[in-house]
Amino acid sequence: MAASVIDGKAFAEGLRARVGKAGAAFEAQTGRKAGLAVVLVGEDPASQVYVRSKGKATVAAGLESFEHRLPVHTSQADLLALVARLNGDEAVDGILVQLPLPPQIDEKAVIDAIDPAKDVDGFHVVNAGRLAIGEDALVPCTPLGCLMLLKDRLGDLSGLEAVVIGRSNIVGKPMAQLLLRESCTVTVAHSRTRDLPAVVRRADIVVAAVGRPEMVTGDWLKPGATVIDVGINRVPAADEGRTRLVGDVDFASAAGVAGAITPVPGGVGPMTIAVLLRNTLVAAHARAGLPPPEDL
Ligand code: NAP
């Protein structure tokens, strides 16, 4: 039986519309728009595309967008001074410093300098710690987006076997924490995991966040499993000189075994920016002393 395809693009559009409504209500209550500041250092083409689309999506949702573009040779001190200024700026609810940063800058020092209340990427150690001990936190956007898709599809996740492949701080680890918070039985697999196909075959939920094109194949899956493919990998296309995007899961073989699966593109990808806007609004409410927005 063919898996049903989880439409992340449609879910993300719905979330963005709900953010827009909640943003308008926030503005009516406080007299100002929630604001997101995005900082880009250098001219990395992929980062420029991300920053442009984040800015556009912020404005489209009716939030205030502040863009700071700094030259590639910016010193760590100058970047930290900008972060300090944004920390103190009342109009800024969320601060996102686009990674990766040029080699003269210590990424950890910059993330540590962001006010945890404005850390909409959820990378600050305070937010990572709060998530780990089950307190309210700003949670990294991609794994939170994956969780939203899972809950939308499956409802209650309690008691399900979940296997997360990948243990990065931005995807794998927070994903595992979120699934644990939902009372899944969670296994985190990584490059040293023995017999990965056998580990994955136990799972009702598979989240692949590896960065290896089409690594997870249908014969690794338990029939009916729900598969969330976080991978974004550019590979050569059939026409010479062109490329195409694929995930960490071999969609063709996996779709014949899974119960539901996210495509690449159009699955997890569109969720990341939508959750970033959601996090900005959540941060804005907390900073204004308001209860968290409903329905986000
Ligand atoms: P990362 O920091 O490179 O982490 C990759 C993880 O995969 C590591 O934990 C690594 O294990 C594990 N791994 C590598 N090879 C493996 C193998 N053969 N078997 C099992 N595990 C293996 O990557 P990331 O930042 O988490 O991103 C993962 C993927 O998600 C990438 O394709 C990235 O482009 C994509 N991504 C997408 C979004 C989105 O918006 N959709 C956002 C973020 C990332 P070790 O720890 O043992 O090295």
Residues whose N, C-alpha, C, O or C-beta is under 5 A from the ligand:
A	BS01	NAP	T142 G166 R167 S168 V171 G172 A189 H190 S191 R192 A209 V210 G211 V230 G231 I232 N233 V268 G269 T272
